[in-house]
Amino acid sequence: MNRTRLGAALRELRQASGKEAKAVARGAVMSPSKLSKIETGKVPPTVADVERILTAIGVSDEVKAEYMAAARAEATETTAWRLIRRLGHHRKQQQIKALDDSTELLRVFQPSLVPGLLQTPEYVRAVFGRKDLSEEQLSRAVSARLVRQQSLYDATKTLQFVITEPVLRWRLVPAAMMAGQLDRIISASRLGHVDIRVVPLAAPQSDVPAHSFVIRDDRMVTVETVHAEVTVTDPRDIEVYVRKFNGFSDAAVSGDVMRHMLENIRDEFLGDQEGAP
């Protein structure tokens, strides 16, 4: 199957399953009109679109592998943030949650922000507050991310986070809120299926952070740039990101050493708060 026929093939697959378009669209976290445009070839589906549609239809692993191979014929996709804004950031969070739900091993590298699954409500609001949203849009985006954080407590998954030390010191929110954010990370690190590591500034390095990225199993990498989100599905490129993740993971501290480090930074924030006029 080639990529150009993928939309029609998805429609045939849905019809054979006996499922209504509205039900599949709802399960795939997209509007019925978007599903219709994909099925009629008016809109090319992204790899993430195809995965969510197949999951909503409920196909076998063999069928899913065949269709995903066709979807990955184009190994890299770019979606501008302006298009995501048009979609709605709350909708984007719902789509990410659908991907998280189908992921068994999630690896997150963050040299810029606290990872979304670990953010406090105050930090989430500060992150989306940079995007010039209306109060309603902001509230919906914050709520959608907090709902998405339920994945953090799914013990059937393995969640690995590598964060650089500057992330923990970057004052996106006031000092007292940053202290609360660090407490949140410390608490999450005690979950048995969650591994949180921090790359200290004092540690010798042979690599540079460049940008954040998320690896979902070994099938997909998402990269956030200034203007767009980039999705990578070529196994050769995914392996590049896995090696980079492992390199920073090896240079990071974890467990009690990491928690002690965060407690010291937290106490610095609390000290600043106490010394404020």
N, C-alpha and C positions, 0 to 999 in steps of 0.2 A: 504494500500500500504506500502511495506517495503522499506527501504532505498536502498537496493541492486538493486531494479527494478526502481528506481527513474529516471535514465537516459533514459531508454527506454520509460518510461511513459511521460517524457518531450518531447521526439521525437514524440510520437503519438499525443500529445496535439498540438505541432507545426504543424504537418501535417494536423490535423483536422481543424486548423485555416486557412489553405491555404497560410501561410506565408513562404517565402523562408528562408533557413537556414542563408544565408548571411545577410538578413534584420534583423533577430532576433539576430544574433551575434552582428551586429552593434548596435542595440538598447540595448543590454545587456553589451556593452563595453567589448567585448572579441573577440578573433580571431575566424574565422569560423572553424579552425582546433581544437580549444579548445572545441567549441560547439559540433563538431562531436565526439570528444573523450568522452565528457560527455554523449551524446546520445547513444553511443555504449558501455558504461560501462567501457571504458579504463581509464577514469579519474573520481574519485568520486567528485561530485559537492559540493562546500561549501554552507552554508546557504545563503550567499550573492549572490553566483552564481545563485542559484535557484530563489531567489527573483527577480533578474534582468532579468532572462530568462522569468519568468512568466509575469513581467511587460511589457517586449518587445512583448510577444505574445498577451497580452491584455485579460487576463482571468477574470472571475467574482470573486467577493470577496469570494464566497463559494468554488470555485475550488482552488483559491489561498491558502485559509486556509488549505485545505486538503493536498495540496502538501507541504506547509511549515511545516506542522506537521510531515510529513515524513522526511523532510530535517533536522528537529531538533531532530531526533531520537538519534543522537550523540550530546550531549548537549554542548560540548566544542571542538573547533578546534584550531589548532596552525599552523601558517604559518611563517616559518623562514624568516628573513629579506633578507637572501641571495637569496631566491627564488623570493622575491619581487624585488630585484635588477635585477635579471635575466629577470623578466617581464618588468621592466622599471618603475621608480618612477613616470614618467608622466602618465603611464597607470594606476598605482595604484590610483593616484589622480582622474583620470577620473572615476574609479570604485567607489571611495568614493563619488564623486559628484552624481553619479547615486543613491547611497543609500540616500544621503542628499535630493535629489529631491523627494524621496518617503517617507520622514520622516516629520511628523507634529510637533512632540515635540522632540527637540534635546537638550540633557543635557550633558555638557562637564565639567569635573573636571580636572584641570591642576596644578600640583605642580612643573612642570619641565620647560615648555616652554609656551610662549604666544600661545593660541589656534590658529590653522591654519587659521580659518575664519577671525581672527582679526589681522593677521600679515601684516606688511608693506612689500613692495617688497624687501627692504634691509634685513629685518629680515628673510624672506623666503629664500633668497639666502644664508644667513649665516647658516640656518638650514640644507639645502640640501648640502651646501658646506662641511659639516662634513662627507659626505658619499663617498668621494673619487670618484666623478663622472668626466667624461670628460666634457669639456666646453659645448659641444652640449647636453649631457645628463642633465647637470645642468640647462641649459637654458630651455629645454623642461619641466623639473620638475617644475621650478619656474613658467613658463607660465601656466602650467596645474593647479597649486594651485591658481594662481590669477584668472583664469576662474572659478574655484570652488567657490571662494569667492562671486560670484554673489548670492549665496543662502542666504547670510547675509541680502540682501535687499528684500527678498520675505516675504511680510507682512502677507501671509497666514500661515506662520509657527510661532511657538513659540521657541525661541532660548534662552537657559539659560546657562550661563558660571559662574563657580566658580573657581577662580584663587587664589593661595596663594601669599602672599606678596613677598617672595624671587624671584618669577618669574619676577617681575617687576624691580628687582634690579640686576638680573644676566646679566652681560655685554657680551652678545653674539655678539653685534655690538658696535661700538664706542658710546661715551656719547651722541653726538648730534643725532645720529640715534635712540638711546634708548628714547630720549626725543620725537622724532617724533613718535615712536611706542606707547608711552603712550598717546600722543595726538590722535592717531588713535583709541585707546580703549575708550577714553573719548567721542569722536565723535560717535562711534558705540553705546555707552550706552544710547544715546538720542533717538535711534530708538524705536518706541512704542512697537514692538514685541520682543525686545531684552532686556534681563535682565543680567547684568554683576555684579558680586559680588566678593569682594576681602576679603580673610581671613587675618586679620592683625597678624603680629608676636606677638603683645602685647596682643592679645585676649587669655584668658584662654581656654585650649583645653582638651577634653576627648578622642580624637582619634588622629591617626597619618596618614599622607597623603599616604604613601606607593608608589603609582604610579598613572599615569594618566588613565582616562577611559572615554568613550563616550557611552551614553545611547540613543538609537534610539527608540522613543516611549516606549513601554514596551515589545519589541520583540527581542532586540539584544543589547549586550554590547560588545564593542571592547576595549581591553587592550593592551597597548604597553609595552613590556618588553625589556630588553637589546638585546635579540637574536631573538625575534619573536613578531608577533601580534597574540593575542588570541581572539577568538570570542566565546561569551557565549550566549546561547539561552534558557537554562532551566529557566522557570519562577521563580523557587525557588532561583536560583543564581542571576537572574536579580534583584530580590527584595532586595538582600543583597547590591547590588550596589546602588539601589535607596535610601535605608536607609542611606548609607554612604554619598551619594550626599546631601541628605536633611540635614544631620547633619552638614556638612561643610557649607552648604548654610545658615543655621540658625546662625552659628558663624561668618558669613561674614558681611561686610558693603556694602551698595548699594546706589544708587541714588546720591544725592548731597554730602553726606558724603564720598562715594567712590571716586567721582570725585575730591573732595578737597584733598583727600589722594594722588591720582595720580598726581594732579597738583603740590603738594609739592615735590614728588619724581622726577617729570619732572624738576622742578626748580633746584633740586640738581644736576641733570645731566648737565643742562645748565650752572650752576655755575662752575662745573668741567671743562666744555669746555672753558669757559671764562678764567679760571685760568691756562689753559694749556700753556706751553711755545711755 
